[in-house]
Structure formats: C-alpha cells, structure tokens
Amino acid sequence: MAIVAAIDGSDRAVAVIEQANDLAEHYDVDLHIAHVGDPTVDFREDFTDVSEDALRAHAGRWSERVVEEVQESASEIAAEAAAQVDGLETYETIGLVGDAAEVIRRYAEEHDAEYIVVSGRKRRPLGQALFGSVTQSLLLNANCPVVAVPQDLE
C-alpha cells in the first residue's frame, strides 16, 4: 500500500508532497512521488500517441531508449521536488510516461494506493473543457480517494 503524490514540474509540487507525506505517516504506508514525463516536450519529437506501450512498440530499440530516458528525467524531477520538502525521510520517486491521468490512475491501482494526492488549480470552465484536467480526470476515474491540494494552501 502507498500514498501516491502526483506532481507536475511547478512550485505546487512541494505542497502536494507535504500533504501526501502527512497521509503516508498517518496511515503508516509508503510514499511514492510520481511525475509523468512527456517525450514530445523532453525530446521535441512529433509523437501522435505518447503512451508508454505505444512508444515501446512504435520503433523497437529507439523507442525503448526514449521511454527510459523520459522516465529517468521524470524521476529526477520528482527527486528534486522531494528534496525541497523539509523533514521528508522515506519515499520512492517514480518516473512515468504517457497520458498523465491514465498512467497515474493505473500506477495507483497497481500499487494499491490508499490515496492519490494532486494539485488543484483554478481554471475557467472553457479552459477545462478545451484542455481537460488531470485532477478532474483522476477525481472521476480513480479507484481510490483523490486529495486535491488547494492552490491557496500552496
């Protein structure tokens, strides 16, 4: 069992990790800090489908290397965010690749997560409709409770 802190590369990551760590300590479970890398950003490539499985199948060895490099980069981002949290002792950093909401949901399910902790941010309704929301998708589709850390607490 674990608490999954799903972070992005923003300054809101620290507040998410702090909340997730509080829950992990309260429930006496592992803390997993996950960041989802995007090969279209990290490698400036034009991928039509950036899921991990699609990348691995798309171009054999080359795509395996891309996925591994993006995962490593994402894990490093998680580690850098964790280093900013005072008193954080035990945690695991995770680098994921693909559609953020889906890979976080799947990771949490595979690791029997007690909670997923994410950052909530205010968006206008049109922005949510046009661009979607990882938090919104997790709230609607996750198999465990999702804690959205309010932006004003960050």
Wavefront OBJ file of the C-alpha trace (Angstrom):
o trace
v 0.000 0.000 0.000
v 1.099 3.526 -0.734
v 0.177 7.157 -0.986
v 0.867 8.479 -4.480
v 1.888 12.134 -4.751
v 1.319 13.003 -8.406
v 3.327 16.126 -9.117
v 3.947 18.364 -12.066
v 7.027 20.495 -12.557
v 5.537 23.544 -10.858
v 6.142 25.089 -7.465
v 2.877 23.447 -6.310
v 4.714 20.117 -6.094
v 6.074 20.835 -2.609
v 2.588 21.321 -1.131
v 1.402 18.094 -2.782
v 4.358 16.144 -1.374
v 3.864 17.613 2.109
v 0.178 16.596 2.131
v 0.987 13.147 0.759
v 3.724 12.669 3.358
v 1.290 13.568 6.145
v -1.115 10.915 4.860
v 1.660 8.330 4.450
v 2.795 8.900 8.028
v -0.781 8.791 9.340
v -1.590 5.514 7.564
v 1.933 4.104 8.022
v 2.339 3.323 4.327
v 4.957 4.099 1.688
v 5.139 7.456 -0.067
v 5.536 7.331 -3.852
v 6.291 10.637 -5.578
v 5.391 10.367 -9.260
v 5.989 12.703 -12.158
v 4.803 11.992 -15.689
v 7.288 12.820 -18.422
v 6.255 13.825 -21.905
v 8.559 12.804 -24.771
v 7.014 15.442 -27.029
v 8.385 18.085 -24.674
v 11.536 16.334 -23.469
v 12.708 15.294 -26.930
v 10.909 17.740 -29.243
v 9.543 14.886 -31.336
v 6.153 14.694 -33.023
v 4.502 11.642 -31.480
v 0.843 11.071 -32.238
v 0.408 8.656 -29.340
v 2.690 9.120 -26.346
v 1.558 6.224 -24.192
v 4.398 4.135 -22.826
v 3.146 0.990 -24.571
v 2.758 2.774 -27.905
v 6.259 4.241 -27.689
v 7.799 0.880 -26.831
v 6.027 -0.810 -29.737
v 6.488 2.019 -32.237
v 10.176 1.851 -33.057
v 11.741 -1.010 -31.176
v 15.066 -0.199 -29.509
v 14.920 3.523 -30.249
v 11.583 3.923 -28.509
v 12.762 1.800 -25.557
v 15.609 4.255 -25.074
v 13.283 7.252 -25.341
v 10.877 5.814 -22.779
v 13.710 5.008 -20.385
v 15.234 8.472 -20.743
v 11.883 10.198 -20.210
v 11.179 8.001 -17.174
v 14.608 8.806 -15.740
v 14.098 12.518 -16.334
v 10.640 12.376 -14.732
v 12.054 10.531 -11.719
v 14.747 13.203 -11.359
v 12.073 15.925 -11.360
v 10.260 14.036 -8.582
v 13.511 13.724 -6.611
v 14.267 17.439 -6.997
v 10.801 18.326 -5.700
v 11.170 15.900 -2.779
v 14.497 17.497 -1.843
v 12.654 20.779 -1.262
v 10.429 19.276 1.459
v 11.767 19.683 4.987
v 11.794 16.528 7.094
v 10.972 14.145 4.261
v 12.767 10.922 5.083
v 11.438 7.868 3.292
v 9.971 7.939 -0.193
v 10.282 6.459 -3.640
v 10.463 8.585 -6.779
v 8.681 7.329 -9.853
v 9.039 8.433 -13.470
v 6.081 7.638 -15.689
v 5.384 8.248 -19.377
v 2.105 8.784 -21.196
v -1.253 10.381 -20.611
v -0.812 11.783 -17.104
v -4.245 10.968 -15.699
v -4.268 7.441 -17.089
v -0.748 6.425 -16.070
v -1.157 7.879 -12.580
v -4.507 6.102 -12.159
v -3.017 2.827 -13.376
v 0.093 3.193 -11.194
v -2.048 3.882 -8.117
v -4.217 0.869 -8.875
v -1.203 -1.423 -9.385
v 0.297 -0.300 -6.063
v -2.962 -0.484 -4.116
v -2.787 3.208 -3.246
v -4.718 4.485 -0.271
v -4.854 7.965 -1.815
v -3.643 9.924 -4.803
v -2.615 13.477 -3.908
v -2.631 16.099 -6.666
v -2.560 19.850 -7.041
v -5.824 21.600 -7.657
v -5.714 24.763 -9.669
v -8.379 27.176 -10.642
v -9.393 27.178 -14.286
v -12.157 28.802 -16.162
v -14.825 26.372 -17.399
v -13.798 26.938 -21.019
v -10.183 26.046 -20.198
v -11.303 22.831 -18.535
v -13.496 21.901 -21.477
v -10.824 22.610 -24.073
v -7.743 21.282 -22.339
v -9.089 18.772 -19.834
v -7.697 18.381 -16.370
v -5.552 15.659 -14.877
v -7.053 16.370 -11.454
v -10.591 16.260 -12.802
v -9.945 13.005 -14.639
v -8.433 11.410 -11.541
v -11.322 12.588 -9.371
v -13.772 10.962 -11.777
v -11.880 7.777 -12.661
v -9.503 6.743 -9.876
v -10.241 3.622 -7.849
v -9.140 5.294 -4.612
v -9.777 8.660 -2.983
v -8.084 11.653 -4.588
v -6.930 14.577 -2.459
v -6.637 17.837 -4.386
v -4.401 20.294 -2.525
v -5.990 23.737 -2.978
v -3.872 26.303 -4.751
v -4.167 28.821 -1.917
v -2.622 26.351 0.556
v 0.491 26.026 -1.572
l 1 2 3 4 5 6 7 8 9 10 11 12 13 14 15 16 17 18 19 20 21 22 23 24 25 26 27 28 29 30 31 32 33 34 35 36 37 38 39 40 41 42 43 44 45 46 47 48 49 50 51 52 53 54 55 56 57 58 59 60 61 62 63 64 65 66 67 68 69 70 71 72 73 74 75 76 77 78 79 80 81 82 83 84 85 86 87 88 89 90 91 92 93 94 95 96 97 98 99 100 101 102 103 104 105 106 107 108 109 110 111 112 113 114 115 116 117 118 119 120 121 122 123 124 125 126 127 128 129 130 131 132 133 134 135 136 137 138 139 140 141 142 143 144 145 146 147 148 149 150 151 152 153 154
